[in-house]
Amino acid sequence: MKFEHFKMLVNMMFVPEGDGIKERYGEVDAKKLHPLVQAYIGDAYFHLFVRGKLLNYEQAKVRALHEFSAQIVSAVWQARAYYAIEDSLTEEERDIFRRGRNAKSHAPRSASVAEYHASTGFEALLGYLYLTGESERLYEVADMAFHVIAKAMMEEIASKN
């Protein structure tokens, strides 16, 4: 990021107030947030969740942990996980997913457009659950997705041997 861009962001987001910084919003209403903002938070949560889970399997090789976690949180695997757990979700959770999936965004080259949009919907669901304080359900959904991905990865490796 160039300094001018950084300066513009600081001036746009932070307003000095006495010795501190004035907040623009008193609270965050997860239901009113744009789905891509929900997905932004959900993406961060799932990254941290996966990194924490991987410590149950490896605790010394940081590079391996990083590479493996990057694979697990990829749009391709998240999309597969979502469709595998979809029947376990409430109607409200499916609605949040659909809003996230249908939000206008641009897919990277590493996934199809459908996979990318599905992963965005999945991340929006996680972000919504995080922001509404539904910690138990958030963990449950992320854990189901993690196990679906781990199992599918093992099956894919087994089929190639």
N, C-alpha and C positions, 0 to 999 in steps of 0.2 A: 504494500500500500504506500503510495506516495504521500509525502508529508502534507501536501495541500488537501488531499482527500481525508487524511486523518484529522487535520485541523477542522475541516468542515463538519465531520462527524461529531467531534468533541463539542463544537459550538452548537450543533443542532440538538444534541442529546443532553448535555449538562449545562445547567444554569446556576451560577454561583449564588449562594444565599448565606450571608454571614461567614461563618467558618466552614460551612458544609456545601452540599449540592442540593438544590431543590428538585424533588421528584415531580414528574409530570402527572402521575396517576396515583391515587390513594390506595388502590387495590387492583388486582387482576381478576377480571371476570372471564374465566375460561370459555364460557358459552358464547361470548361475544367476540372472542379473538378470531382472526382470520385463520383458516385451517393450516396455512403454511407456517404461521407462527406457532401453532400447536405442534406441527411436525418438527419445527426447529428445536423445540424443547424435548419432544419425544425421541428425536435422533440422539440428542446428548444423553438422555436417560438410558436408551438401549445400549449405547456405546459403553457407558459406565457399568451397566448391569452385566453385559457380556464379559467385560474385562474382569469384573469381580468373580463371575462364575468360572472363568478359565483358571483362576488361581487354585481351584480345587483339583486341577489336573497338572499344572506346571507352575513352578514358583521361582525358577532360576533364569530361564532364557527369555529375556525381554523382547528380543527381536522376533522369536517364534510366537510369543504371546501377541505382539502387535500385528504380525502378518495374519495370524489365525483369526484374531478378533476382527480385522478388516474384512476378511472373507465372510465371516458370520453376519456382520451388519450390512453387507452389500444389498443393493436393491433386489437382486435376483433371489437371494435366500430369504429376505424379509417377505417378499411377495409370496413365495412358496409357503412360508410359515403362516402368513395370514389366512390363506385359503384352507390350510389344514386345520386351523383352530376356529374358523368362522362360525361353525355350528355351536361352539361353546360360548359365543358372545350374545349379549342382550340385543334387543332391537335398537336401543339407544346407541350402543357401542357400534353397531353396524352402520347407523346413520352418520356417526362421527367419521367412521372410516370412509364412507361414500363422499362426504364433504371434502375430506382430505384428498381422496383419489381424484375427484373432479376439479380440484383447484388447478388453475392454470400455472404450469411450470414447464421447465425444459428438461428432457431426459438426457442423461450422459450417454456416451457411447458404450459403456460397459453393461448396459441393460436395455431391454426393449422398452418402448414407450409404455406398454401395459404393465410391465414389471416395475418400472420406475413409479408410475402413478399408484400402483397397489402399495408399494413400499412407503410412499408419501402418506397414503391413507392409514397404514399401520402406524407410522410414526405420529400422525395426528392423534390417533386413538391413545397412544401411550402418553403423549403430551397433555391431552385433555385429562386423562386419569391422574397424572402427576399434579397438574395445576388445580384440580378439584380436591386434592388431598385424599383420593381413594387409593391409599398406599397398598392395602392388602390386595385389591383387585389388580392394581398395576403390576405388582410382583407376580401374581397368578398368571396374567396374560403374557408378560415377558418370559416367565419361566416355561410356559407351554410352548411359546415360539422357540425358545432356546433348545428345548428337547426335540422339537420337530426338526429343527435345522441340524442338530447333532446326529440324530438318527438318519436323516436323509443323506448327510455327508458320509456316514459310515457305509450306508447301502451303496452309494455311488462308488466309493473306493472298492468295496467288495465285488461289485459287478465288473470292474475293470481288471480284476486279478484273475 
